[in-house]
Amino acid sequence: MVQEKTTITTIKLTKETKSRLDKLKIHKRETYEDVIQKILSILNTLKINPFQAKAKLDEFDRIRREVKS
């Protein structure tokens, strides 16, 4: 089996941006990689189908509310 090598990098964020990303996490242990991937997915969907992007946002909000309650 061939294993793909993943390159990891570091980015600088302001505390405000980090705080905003933290608020988008569904789980406390969710990675910033996961949060950013979700954001990019929604943005890419928005270009093609705004209604589907809205549905994704609504789904993420619903899941976050369920997990936090």
C-alpha positions as MATLAB code, in Angstrom:
seq = 'MVQEKTTITTIKLTKETKSRLDKLKIHKRETYEDVIQKILSILNTLKINPFQAKAKLDEFDRIRREVKS';
ca = [
       0.000    0.000    0.000;
       1.337    3.436   -0.961;
       0.905    6.069    1.721;
       0.575    9.670    0.599;
       2.878   12.033    2.444;
       1.111   15.079    3.848;
       3.001   18.303    4.253;
       2.064   20.372    7.281;
       2.545   24.128    7.432;
       2.016   26.867    9.964;
       0.013   30.022    9.356;
      -0.194   33.144   11.465;
      -3.605   34.321   12.599;
      -4.707   37.231   14.691;
      -6.330   36.341   17.996;
      -9.601   37.653   16.591;
      -9.442   35.270   13.611;
      -8.541   32.342   15.868;
     -11.469   33.198   18.114;
     -13.819   33.305   15.107;
     -12.555   29.910   13.943;
     -13.039   28.529   17.465;
     -16.683   29.599   17.359;
     -17.174   27.587   14.158;
     -15.938   24.351   15.702;
     -18.570   21.692   16.259;
     -16.463   19.784   18.778;
     -13.839   21.163   21.121;
     -11.215   18.862   19.579;
     -12.101   19.660   15.969;
      -8.999   20.854   14.122;
      -8.575   24.201   12.427;
      -7.876   22.193    9.272;
     -11.387   20.726    9.518;
     -12.974   24.127   10.140;
     -11.148   25.740    7.222;
     -12.034   22.803    4.938;
     -15.727   23.293    5.812;
     -15.484   27.010    5.060;
     -13.816   26.348    1.711;
     -16.395   23.706    0.852;
     -19.233   26.135    1.505;
     -17.542   28.877   -0.525;
     -16.958   26.537   -3.465;
     -20.572   25.356   -3.295;
     -21.771   28.963   -3.105;
     -20.238   29.675   -6.521;
     -22.227   26.843   -8.102;
     -25.413   26.628   -6.047;
     -26.162   29.288   -3.400;
     -29.203   27.374   -2.118;
     -27.128   24.246   -1.506;
     -24.489   26.348    0.304;
     -27.211   27.774    2.559;
     -28.417   24.245    3.272;
     -24.863   23.238    4.294;
     -24.614   26.222    6.624;
     -27.964   25.382    8.176;
     -26.838   21.774    8.688;
     -23.599   22.840   10.390;
     -25.549   25.199   12.664;
     -28.023   22.455   13.542;
     -25.239   19.997   14.397;
     -23.372   22.589   16.476;
     -26.523   23.401   18.456;
     -27.208   19.700   19.082;
     -23.676   19.021   20.268;
     -23.608   22.034   22.592;
     -26.979   21.272   24.188;
];
